[in-house]
Amino acid sequence: MILRARLGWSTRRRSSPDSVGGGVRHRDGLGERERVRSRAATGTGAVSMTASHSDPDLPHRLTLHDDDDVMIPLIRKLERFGPVSTEDRAILTRLCGAITFVGPRMEIVREGERPDGVHVLLEGMACRCKLRANGTRQILAYLVPGDFCDLDTGLLDRRDHAITSLSACRFTRMGFAPLGNLVREQATLVTTLRRANLVDDAILREWIVNLGSRSAIERIAHLFLELLMRLRAVGLARGDGYDLPMSQLDLADATGLASVHVNRTLQDLKRQGLIELRSRILTIRNVQRLTSLAGFDPRYLSLDPMTSR
């Protein structure tokens, strides 16, 4: 039984991976489902490794020669919601299994599978998504380092959505049995995990508002600001900028827009001097103006006041 059950928590399309900053191109006729599975079939799927292994093709924001370094994003995230002692850090490190590497646009977990544990993203960017029978996709959430990808899946017989990498990623998995022991033995740490998970619910509600009430430019501006605040909170933003590995199609699937509309909106934001996109790095050139445009209020992220300045 996973954390929510013990604490009474409520349960809750495209083809080309081209750069956000460039034009929209279609390299072949494959849908996202076929692309992911074809990559898995050709041997470019997940590779398990120990924490001492480091991959030369992945950005080295985290030096994976030390367990404490691997856990930095998760620890920084949890410290926003409660104290994390040295003992807590050691417990979280023990809970994590071997580190697994996946390339871009790979299924980390597949919709319909039986859950086998809770995945924690350590490096890179991923998403929760639903794939329809016709091959179209809806992105339900973006995942950044330190995020639990699927904390509540132990309550389900089958996974109701997939988790897919958007960039090269490293993640680890926590087993359900050790998490059950954590619930019984570490009440303070469990409360911190619960608070972090409640923010995931708040983000989902804000995404619903995005889809139902905001214009195209407001949706994308709001999303860019949300990612800036979340990445700052785990130490992975650079000033007012950050890596943006997703394509225009990924943005379209997250915001309910056509990819052509996303392209036009990005160009509009650039013309207004609000953003700059180069080599998959997004820089917000005027945070205050973009915040006003999007009507962005970061309080739903429960950030430390220093993070949201």
Protein Blocks (a to p, Z undefined) as FASTA:
>chain_A
ZZklmnopacddbfblcdfklccddfbfcdfklmmmmmmmnopaccdddfkbccfkbccf
bcckbfklmmmmmmmmmmmnoccdfklmmmmmmmpccdddddehiafbdghiacfbdcdd
fbdcdddddddfkopacdfbdcdehiafblmlmmpmbdcbdcddfbdcddddddfklmmm
mmmmmmmlmmmmmmmmmmmmmmmmmmmmmmmmpcfklmmmmmmmmmmmmmmmnopaghja
ccdfbcfklmmmmnopafklmmmmmmmmmmnopacceehiacdfblmlmmmmnopafkln
opafklmZZ
